[in-house]
Amino acid sequence: MSVPFKDAAELDAGGTAAFMRLVPGRGDQRRGAALFQVNARGAPVEFTYNRLDLPSEVLWRPEQLEREAAKTLARSLFEAARRTPLVLLCLADEIDAALFSEDLEVQIPVCRVAVQAPGEPFQPASVERLVSGDATVHLFWRPALPSPESPPRRLVATLAARGLLLEPFERALAGFHEALSGA
C-alpha cells in the first residue's frame, strides 16, 4: 500500500517552473535544447533534452532554418515532458518572442527573462522588473502578465526572492552537456 503525499516545496507555489535552453551544437549543423523543471526551492524535478541535425541550408533561408530548429526542439521537449509546469521560463536573448507568439501556442504562461546590465535604464517595453540575487531582470510575459496572486507569478517571485531566477538556466545547460557526454 502506498502512502499518499505531496512535496512541501511544490505546495509552496502549487507546482514547478520549467527553464528552457537552446544550445548551439558542434559545427553549424547541430542544435540542442533542454527543459529543466524545478520546484519553488530550486530542487530538480524533471530534466528533458533533445538535439537535432539541421537539414541542408541549400533550400532554407538561414533565419528560417534557425526558427524551424527552435520550434522543432521546443515541440519535442514539450511532448517528452511528463510533468506540466506552472510557467515556462526562457532567456530573451536566446529565444525569439515569435516562437511563442507565431509558431507555438503554449497553454501555460511563458516568461522571457532578460538580464539588465548594471547602469542600464529600465526598459519600458518590459512588463515587469525583479531582482534575483545580484541581477536585475526584465520579465516579458506571454500571453499577458498574470495577476500577482496567480500561482505562476507567485512561483516566479519566490524563485527570484531566493536568487533562483537565473541559476537554473545554467544547470539546464550543464545537464544538457552532461547528458550528451555519456551518449
GROMACS elastic network, one bead per residue, 0.5 to 0.9 nm:
[ bonds ]
;  ai    aj funct       b0    kb
    6     9     6  0.86871   500
    6    10     6  0.75210   500
    6    11     6  0.72117   500
    7    10     6  0.54307   500
    7    11     6  0.64386   500
    7    12     6  0.89807   500
    8    12     6  0.63519   500
    9    12     6  0.52612   500
    9    13     6  0.76197   500
    9    14     6  0.84908   500
    9    15     6  0.83521   500
    9    39     6  0.59609   500
    9    40     6  0.56450   500
    9    41     6  0.60204   500
    9    42     6  0.87721   500
    9    43     6  0.84233   500
   10    13     6  0.59656   500
   10    14     6  0.53568   500
   10    16     6  0.65336   500
   10    38     6  0.89785   500
   10    39     6  0.54888   500
   10    40     6  0.62069   500
   10    41     6  0.83147   500
   11    15     6  0.67018   500
   11    39     6  0.89783   500
   11    40     6  0.84399   500
   12    15     6  0.79187   500
   12    39     6  0.85696   500
   12    40     6  0.64281   500
   12    41     6  0.85964   500
   12   155     6  0.79960   500
   12   158     6  0.87794   500
   13    16     6  0.78387   500
   13    39     6  0.82511   500
   13    40     6  0.63682   500
   13    86     6  0.88542   500
   13   151     6  0.57000   500
   13   152     6  0.76197   500
   13   153     6  0.89952   500
   13   154     6  0.63378   500
   13   155     6  0.51845   500
   13   156     6  0.89934   500
   13   158     6  0.79932   500
   14    39     6  0.89686   500
   14    40     6  0.86519   500
   14    86     6  0.77453   500
   14   151     6  0.62648   500
   14   152     6  0.84094   500
   14   155     6  0.79511   500
   15    38     6  0.87895   500
   15    39     6  0.65616   500
   15    40     6  0.76813   500
   15    84     6  0.82981   500
   15    85     6  0.62042   500
   15    86     6  0.58056   500
   15    87     6  0.88706   500
   15   151     6  0.79720   500
   15   152     6  0.84075   500
   15   155     6  0.80090   500
   16    37     6  0.60670   500
   16    38     6  0.54538   500
   16    40     6  0.67341   500
   16    45     6  0.77170   500
   16    83     6  0.84578   500
   16    84     6  0.77867   500
   16    86     6  0.57001   500
   16    87     6  0.73325   500
   16   152     6  0.87426   500
   16   155     6  0.78153   500
   17    36     6  0.81598   500
   17    37     6  0.54071   500
   17    38     6  0.55252   500
   17    39     6  0.64020   500
   17    40     6  0.76434   500
   17    42     6  0.89321   500
   17    84     6  0.89992   500
   17    85     6  0.53418   500
   17    86     6  0.58209   500
   17    87     6  0.51707   500
   17    88     6  0.61340   500
   17    89     6  0.72421   500
   17   152     6  0.79617   500
   17   155     6  0.72968   500
   17   156     6  0.77107   500
   17   159     6  0.89886   500
   18    35     6  0.62048   500
   18    36     6  0.53930   500
   18    38     6  0.65622   500
   18    46     6  0.86874   500
   18    84     6  0.87185   500
   18    85     6  0.59393   500
   18    86     6  0.78432   500
   18    87     6  0.62670   500
   18    89     6  0.59996   500
   18    90     6  0.84866   500
   19    34     6  0.79561   500
   19    35     6  0.55715   500
   19    36     6  0.50671   500
   19    37     6  0.61772   500
   19    38     6  0.80935   500
   19    87     6  0.86760   500
   19    88     6  0.60638   500
   19    90     6  0.58532   500
   19    91     6  0.86980   500
   19   168     6  0.66927   500
   19   169     6  0.60088   500
   19   172     6  0.71604   500
   20    33     6  0.71796   500
   20    34     6  0.56436   500
   20    36     6  0.64507   500
   20    37     6  0.87675   500
   20    74     6  0.83316   500
   20    77     6  0.89277   500
   20    88     6  0.71776   500
   20    89     6  0.62135   500
   20    90     6  0.51248   500
   20    91     6  0.78423   500
   20   169     6  0.71919   500
   20   172     6  0.74321   500
   21    32     6  0.83604   500
   21    33     6  0.54119   500
   21    34     6  0.52312   500
   21    35     6  0.66055   500
   21    36     6  0.84878   500
   21    90     6  0.65117   500
   21    91     6  0.73972   500
   21    94     6  0.75264   500
   21    95     6  0.81838   500
   21   169     6  0.67882   500
   21   170     6  0.88939   500
   21   172     6  0.68235   500
   21   173     6  0.67611   500
   22    31     6  0.74931   500
   22    32     6  0.59220   500
   22    34     6  0.67299   500
   22    70     6  0.71937   500
   22    73     6  0.82039   500
   22    74     6  0.86599   500
   22    90     6  0.88921   500
   22    94     6  0.66848   500
   22    95     6  0.73513   500
   22   173     6  0.85969   500
   23    31     6  0.59064   500
   23    33     6  0.54238   500
   23    34     6  0.78943   500
   23    51     6  0.86013   500
   23    94     6  0.87942   500
   23   173     6  0.76226   500
   23   176     6  0.84934   500
   24    27     6  0.83355   500
   24    28     6  0.79791   500
   24    30     6  0.68201   500
   24    32     6  0.62427   500
   24    33     6  0.84859   500
   25    28     6  0.69492   500
   25    29     6  0.72485   500
   25    32     6  0.63377   500
   25    51     6  0.82663   500
   25    52     6  0.88942   500
   25    53     6  0.88590   500
   26    29     6  0.75188   500
   26    30     6  0.62809   500
   26    31     6  0.80398   500
   27    30     6  0.65957   500
   28    31     6  0.81952   500
   28    54     6  0.82479   500
   29    52     6  0.84390   500
   29    53     6  0.55879   500
   29    55     6  0.74839   500
   29    56     6  0.81495   500
   29    57     6  0.89778   500
   30    51     6  0.71201   500
   30    52     6  0.57112   500
   30    54     6  0.57129   500
   31    50     6  0.86756   500
   31    51     6  0.55553   500
   31    52     6  0.55018   500
   31    53     6  0.64816   500
   31    54     6  0.72647   500
   31    66     6  0.89315   500
   31    69     6  0.72503   500
   31    70     6  0.83292   500
   31    73     6  0.83309   500
   32    49     6  0.74533   500
   32    50     6  0.56787   500
   32    52     6  0.62539   500
   32    53     6  0.88091   500
   32    69     6  0.88261   500
   32    70     6  0.86536   500
   32    73     6  0.70544   500
   32   176     6  0.82116   500
   33    48     6  0.84699   500
   33    49     6  0.56142   500
   33    50     6  0.55685   500
   33    51     6  0.62302   500
   33    70     6  0.81999   500
   33    73     6  0.61878   500
   33    74     6  0.73811   500
   33    77     6  0.77275   500
   33   173     6  0.84623   500
   33   176     6  0.74797   500
   34    47     6  0.72744   500
   34    48     6  0.56974   500
   34    50     6  0.66027   500
   34    51     6  0.87867   500
   34    73     6  0.86960   500
   34    74     6  0.86607   500
   34    77     6  0.72037   500
   34   172     6  0.61077   500
   34   173     6  0.70368   500
   34   175     6  0.79837   500
   34   176     6  0.60856   500
   35    46     6  0.80638   500
   35    47     6  0.58225   500
   35    48     6  0.51023   500
   35    49     6  0.61511   500
   35    74     6  0.86302   500
   35    77     6  0.64702   500
   35    78     6  0.82183   500
   35    81     6  0.80946   500
   35   172     6  0.67783   500
   36    44     6  0.74057   500
   36    45     6  0.77801   500
   36    46     6  0.59722   500
   36    48     6  0.64739   500
   36    49     6  0.84515   500
   36   168     6  0.74542   500
   36   169     6  0.79066   500
   36   171     6  0.79497   500
   36   172     6  0.54520   500
   36   175     6  0.84937   500
   37    42     6  0.86778   500
   37    43     6  0.84617   500
   37    44     6  0.61033   500
   37    45     6  0.54047   500
   37    46     6  0.50345   500
   37    47     6  0.62789   500
   37    48     6  0.86863   500
   37    83     6  0.85706   500
   37    85     6  0.72630   500
   37    88     6  0.89482   500
   37   168     6  0.85199   500
   37   172     6  0.88151   500
   38    41     6  0.75077   500
   38    42     6  0.51130   500
   38    43     6  0.52342   500
   38    45     6  0.51289   500
   38    46     6  0.71096   500
   38    47     6  0.89963   500
   38    85     6  0.89052   500
   38   168     6  0.78082   500
   39    42     6  0.52500   500
   39    43     6  0.55653   500
   39    44     6  0.67791   500
   39    45     6  0.66025   500
   39   155     6  0.85236   500
   39   159     6  0.88003   500
   40    43     6  0.75546   500
   40   155     6  0.61559   500
   40   156     6  0.82761   500
   40   158     6  0.64985   500
   40   159     6  0.60414   500
   40   162     6  0.89240   500
   40   164     6  0.89363   500
   41   158     6  0.81846   500
   41   159     6  0.70679   500
   41   162     6  0.77134   500
   41   164     6  0.82172   500
   42    45     6  0.88387   500
   42   159     6  0.72120   500
   42   162     6  0.85736   500
   42   164     6  0.65451   500
   42   167     6  0.89619   500
   42   168     6  0.74578   500
   44    47     6  0.76998   500
   44   168     6  0.89334   500
   45    83     6  0.89001   500
   46    81     6  0.77974   500
   46    82     6  0.80019   500
   46    83     6  0.76546   500
   47    81     6  0.79540   500
   47   172     6  0.77798   500
   47   175     6  0.79053   500
   47   176     6  0.88512   500
   48    77     6  0.62302   500
   48    78     6  0.87502   500
   48    80     6  0.69353   500
   48    81     6  0.63930   500
   48   176     6  0.85047   500
   49    73     6  0.86991   500
   49    76     6  0.85215   500
   49    77     6  0.63891   500
   49    80     6  0.85968   500
   49   175     6  0.86554   500
   49   176     6  0.64479   500
   49   179     6  0.81903   500
   50    73     6  0.67475   500
   50    76     6  0.72392   500
   50    77     6  0.69245   500
   50   176     6  0.84204   500
   51    73     6  0.70680   500
   52    69     6  0.78170   500
   52    72     6  0.86856   500
   52    73     6  0.75642   500
   53    69     6  0.88477   500
   54    57     6  0.80158   500
   54    65     6  0.77164   500
   54    66     6  0.86866   500
   54    69     6  0.71446   500
   55    58     6  0.86107   500
   55    59     6  0.87817   500
   55    60     6  0.84907   500
   55    65     6  0.82713   500
   56    59     6  0.69576   500
   56    60     6  0.75786   500
   57    60     6  0.51085   500
   57    61     6  0.71033   500
   57    62     6  0.69947   500
   57    65     6  0.75650   500
   58    61     6  0.81001   500
   60    63     6  0.83130   500
   60    64     6  0.64899   500
   60    65     6  0.58389   500
   61    64     6  0.52170   500
   61    65     6  0.61576   500
   61    66     6  0.88151   500
   62    65     6  0.51322   500
   62    66     6  0.63723   500
   62    67     6  0.87283   500
   63    66     6  0.51913   500
   63    67     6  0.62005   500
   63    68     6  0.86138   500
   64    67     6  0.51032   500
   64    68     6  0.60750   500
   64    69     6  0.85258   500
   65    68     6  0.51404   500
   65    69     6  0.61086   500
   65    70     6  0.86625   500
   66    69     6  0.50767   500
   66    70     6  0.62297   500
   66    71     6  0.86283   500
   67    70     6  0.51682   500
   67    71     6  0.61984   500
   67    72     6  0.86341   500
   67    96     6  0.83075   500
   67    98     6  0.87284   500
   67    99     6  0.74026   500
   67   103     6  0.88059   500
   68    71     6  0.50223   500
   68    72     6  0.60422   500
   68    73     6  0.85122   500
   68   103     6  0.88248   500
   69    72     6  0.51272   500
   69    73     6  0.60711   500
   69    74     6  0.84794   500
   70    73     6  0.52223   500
   70    74     6  0.60211   500
   70    75     6  0.85428   500
   70    95     6  0.79123   500
   70    99     6  0.75870   500
   71    74     6  0.51880   500
   71    75     6  0.61335   500
   71    76     6  0.86125   500
   71    99     6  0.65765   500
   71   103     6  0.68824   500
   71   104     6  0.73099   500
   72    75     6  0.52473   500
   72    76     6  0.62342   500
   72    77     6  0.87649   500
   73    76     6  0.51222   500
   73    77     6  0.62648   500
   73    78     6  0.86692   500
   74    77     6  0.51869   500
   74    78     6  0.61659   500
   74    79     6  0.85882   500
   74    99     6  0.89740   500
   74   104     6  0.87541   500
   75    78     6  0.51514   500
   75    79     6  0.60920   500
   75    80     6  0.85589   500
   75   104     6  0.81725   500
   76    79     6  0.51915   500
   76    80     6  0.61307   500
   76    81     6  0.86607   500
   77    80     6  0.51363   500
   77    81     6  0.60826   500
   78    81     6  0.53746   500
   78    82     6  0.86109   500
   78    84     6  0.88732   500
   79    82     6  0.80977   500
   81    84     6  0.73795   500
   84    87     6  0.87149   500
   84   108     6  0.86647   500
   85    88     6  0.69595   500
   85   108     6  0.77614   500
   85   152     6  0.88241   500
   86   108     6  0.64329   500
   86   109     6  0.72911   500
   86   151     6  0.70420   500
   86   152     6  0.52303   500
   86   153     6  0.89273   500
   86   155     6  0.80185   500
   87   108     6  0.58709   500
   87   109     6  0.51464   500
   87   110     6  0.58922   500
   87   111     6  0.72170   500
   87   151     6  0.88066   500
   87   152     6  0.54435   500
   87   153     6  0.81724   500
   87   155     6  0.82007   500
   87   156     6  0.80716   500
   88   106     6  0.89610   500
   88   108     6  0.71409   500
   88   109     6  0.63900   500
   88   111     6  0.61090   500
   88   112     6  0.83585   500
   89   109     6  0.86721   500
   89   110     6  0.59368   500
   89   112     6  0.57652   500
   89   113     6  0.69023   500
   89   165     6  0.88505   500
   89   169     6  0.88836   500
   90    93     6  0.88287   500
   90    94     6  0.75263   500
   90    95     6  0.67206   500
   90   110     6  0.78460   500
   90   111     6  0.64741   500
   90   113     6  0.60235   500
   90   114     6  0.88960   500
   90   169     6  0.79935   500
   91    94     6  0.52498   500
   91    95     6  0.61208   500
   91    96     6  0.89171   500
   91   111     6  0.85169   500
   91   112     6  0.54661   500
   91   114     6  0.61401   500
   91   115     6  0.85534   500
   91   166     6  0.88455   500
   91   169     6  0.81682   500
   92    95     6  0.54424   500
   92    96     6  0.66182   500
   92    97     6  0.75047   500
   92   111     6  0.87529   500
   92   113     6  0.52432   500
   92   114     6  0.52143   500
   92   115     6  0.85615   500
   92   139     6  0.87725   500
   92   140     6  0.81703   500
   93    96     6  0.72546   500
   93   112     6  0.87302   500
   93   113     6  0.82842   500
   93   114     6  0.68812   500
   95    98     6  0.84158   500
   95    99     6  0.72046   500
   95   112     6  0.78701   500
   96    99     6  0.58062   500
   96   100     6  0.80483   500
   96   112     6  0.89222   500
   97   100     6  0.58534   500
   97   101     6  0.63072   500
   97   102     6  0.83573   500
   97   112     6  0.78186   500
   97   140     6  0.89980   500
   97   142     6  0.89154   500
   98   102     6  0.50963   500
   98   103     6  0.65311   500
   98   104     6  0.85133   500
   99   102     6  0.59041   500
   99   104     6  0.59894   500
   99   105     6  0.86358   500
  100   103     6  0.59411   500
  100   104     6  0.50310   500
  100   105     6  0.59507   500
  100   106     6  0.68340   500
  100   110     6  0.78338   500
  100   142     6  0.76693   500
  100   143     6  0.87075   500
  101   104     6  0.66880   500
  101   105     6  0.68854   500
  101   142     6  0.79139   500
  101   143     6  0.80924   500
  102   105     6  0.76400   500
  106   109     6  0.74212   500
  106   110     6  0.75464   500
  107   110     6  0.87939   500
  108   142     6  0.87601   500
  108   143     6  0.87624   500
  108   152     6  0.86441   500
  109   141     6  0.68914   500
  109   142     6  0.58031   500
  109   143     6  0.65469   500
  109   144     6  0.77748   500
  109   145     6  0.84130   500
  109   146     6  0.77691   500
  109   152     6  0.71934   500
  109   153     6  0.89826   500
  110   140     6  0.81188   500
  110   141     6  0.57105   500
  110   142     6  0.50734   500
  110   143     6  0.72207   500
  110   144     6  0.88405   500
  111   139     6  0.60894   500
  111   140     6  0.54732   500
  111   142     6  0.63509   500
  111   145     6  0.89419   500
  112   138     6  0.81743   500
  112   139     6  0.57813   500
  112   141     6  0.64376   500
  112   142     6  0.81993   500
  113   137     6  0.64629   500
  113   138     6  0.58136   500
  113   140     6  0.64817   500
  113   141     6  0.88316   500
  113   165     6  0.86189   500
  113   166     6  0.83724   500
  114   136     6  0.86834   500
  114   137     6  0.54939   500
  114   138     6  0.50609   500
  114   139     6  0.65389   500
  114   140     6  0.80671   500
  115   135     6  0.68314   500
  115   136     6  0.61247   500
  115   138     6  0.63076   500
  115   139     6  0.89560   500
  115   166     6  0.87317   500
  116   119     6  0.82838   500
  116   120     6  0.63849   500
  116   121     6  0.81105   500
  116   122     6  0.77959   500
  116   123     6  0.87373   500
  116   135     6  0.71654   500
  116   136     6  0.53976   500
  116   137     6  0.53791   500
  116   138     6  0.67573   500
  117   120     6  0.53760   500
  117   121     6  0.86154   500
  117   135     6  0.82724   500
  117   136     6  0.78044   500
  117   137     6  0.88677   500
  118   121     6  0.86463   500
  118   135     6  0.84427   500
  118   136     6  0.82415   500
  120   123     6  0.85371   500
  121   124     6  0.89048   500
  122   125     6  0.88284   500
  122   126     6  0.78900   500
  122   129     6  0.78376   500
  122   138     6  0.81052   500
  123   126     6  0.54125   500
  123   127     6  0.87159   500
  123   129     6  0.88212   500
  123   138     6  0.76451   500
  124   127     6  0.75341   500
  125   140     6  0.84248   500
  126   129     6  0.72776   500
  126   138     6  0.58659   500
  126   139     6  0.62060   500
  126   140     6  0.57379   500
  126   141     6  0.87153   500
  127   138     6  0.73083   500
  127   139     6  0.60127   500
  127   140     6  0.55164   500
  127   141     6  0.68746   500
  127   144     6  0.87716   500
  127   145     6  0.69811   500
  128   137     6  0.83357   500
  128   138     6  0.57591   500
  128   139     6  0.51024   500
  128   140     6  0.69572   500
  128   141     6  0.83531   500
  128   145     6  0.82186   500
  129   136     6  0.69765   500
  129   137     6  0.56348   500
  129   139     6  0.60746   500
  130   135     6  0.84345   500
  130   136     6  0.57702   500
  130   137     6  0.54202   500
  130   138     6  0.66072   500
  130   139     6  0.77046   500
  130   157     6  0.79442   500
  130   160     6  0.70589   500
  130   161     6  0.87778   500
  131   134     6  0.70754   500
  131   135     6  0.57247   500
  131   137     6  0.61459   500
  131   138     6  0.89276   500
  131   160     6  0.64802   500
  131   161     6  0.74748   500
  131   163     6  0.80295   500
  131   165     6  0.89090   500
  132   135     6  0.53992   500
  132   136     6  0.62880   500
  132   137     6  0.72684   500
  132   157     6  0.88987   500
  132   159     6  0.77753   500
  132   161     6  0.59839   500
  132   162     6  0.70227   500
  132   164     6  0.66256   500
  132   165     6  0.59982   500
  132   166     6  0.74981   500
  133   136     6  0.81376   500
  133   160     6  0.72385   500
  133   161     6  0.74540   500
  133   162     6  0.71209   500
  133   164     6  0.73764   500
  133   165     6  0.82804   500
  133   166     6  0.87183   500
  134   163     6  0.77381   500
  135   163     6  0.85639   500
  135   166     6  0.84876   500
  137   165     6  0.87121   500
  137   166     6  0.88802   500
  140   144     6  0.85423   500
  140   145     6  0.79835   500
  141   144     6  0.54266   500
  141   145     6  0.53028   500
  141   146     6  0.78628   500
  142   145     6  0.68957   500
  142   146     6  0.88846   500
  143   146     6  0.87334   500
  145   148     6  0.87194   500
  145   153     6  0.83375   500
  146   149     6  0.81059   500
  146   150     6  0.62590   500
  146   151     6  0.87954   500
  146   152     6  0.73727   500
  146   153     6  0.61608   500
  147   150     6  0.53425   500
  147   151     6  0.88697   500
  147   152     6  0.89322   500
  147   153     6  0.69698   500
  147   154     6  0.89595   500
  148   151     6  0.83469   500
  148   152     6  0.88124   500
  148   153     6  0.58594   500
  148   154     6  0.65325   500
  148   157     6  0.89278   500
  149   152     6  0.85968   500
  149   153     6  0.69933   500
  149   154     6  0.63500   500
  150   153     6  0.55116   500
  150   154     6  0.61209   500
  150   155     6  0.85863   500
  151   154     6  0.50683   500
  151   155     6  0.59830   500
  151   156     6  0.86316   500
  152   155     6  0.51576   500
  152   156     6  0.63227   500
  152   157     6  0.86791   500
  153   156     6  0.51088   500
  153   157     6  0.61062   500
  153   158     6  0.85046   500
  154   157     6  0.50386   500
  154   158     6  0.60216   500
  154   159     6  0.85802   500
  155   158     6  0.50460   500
  155   159     6  0.61760   500
  155   160     6  0.85509   500
  156   159     6  0.51366   500
  156   160     6  0.60935   500
  156   161     6  0.85697   500
  156   164     6  0.89107   500
  156   165     6  0.71652   500
  157   160     6  0.50208   500
  157   161     6  0.60552   500
  157   162     6  0.86066   500
  157   165     6  0.85460   500
  158   161     6  0.51024   500
  158   162     6  0.63139   500
  158   163     6  0.87235   500
  158   164     6  0.83798   500
  158   165     6  0.88431   500
  159   162     6  0.51469   500
  159   163     6  0.62691   500
  159   165     6  0.54249   500
  160   164     6  0.54642   500
  160   166     6  0.82802   500
  161   164     6  0.74644   500
  161   165     6  0.83852   500
  162   165     6  0.79882   500
  163   166     6  0.75177   500
  163   167     6  0.76265   500
  164   167     6  0.53525   500
  164   168     6  0.65783   500
  165   168     6  0.68877   500
  165   169     6  0.81395   500
  166   169     6  0.56696   500
  166   170     6  0.73465   500
  167   170     6  0.53816   500
  167   171     6  0.66780   500
  167   172     6  0.88880   500
  168   172     6  0.60581   500
  168   173     6  0.85983   500
  169   172     6  0.50927   500
  169   173     6  0.64019   500
  169   174     6  0.87348   500
  170   173     6  0.51261   500
  170   174     6  0.61721   500
  170   175     6  0.85214   500
  171   175     6  0.59112   500
  171   176     6  0.84368   500
  172   175     6  0.50752   500
  172   176     6  0.61629   500
  172   177     6  0.87700   500
  173   176     6  0.50747   500
  173   177     6  0.63699   500
  173   178     6  0.86172   500
  174   177     6  0.52254   500
  174   178     6  0.60782   500
  174   179     6  0.85499   500
  175   179     6  0.59817   500
  175   180     6  0.85635   500
  176   179     6  0.51937   500
  176   180     6  0.63234   500
  176   181     6  0.86835   500
  177   180     6  0.52022   500
  177   181     6  0.61156   500
  177   182     6  0.89524   500
  178   181     6  0.51359   500
  178   182     6  0.67884   500
  179   182     6  0.56973   500
  179   183     6  0.66675   500
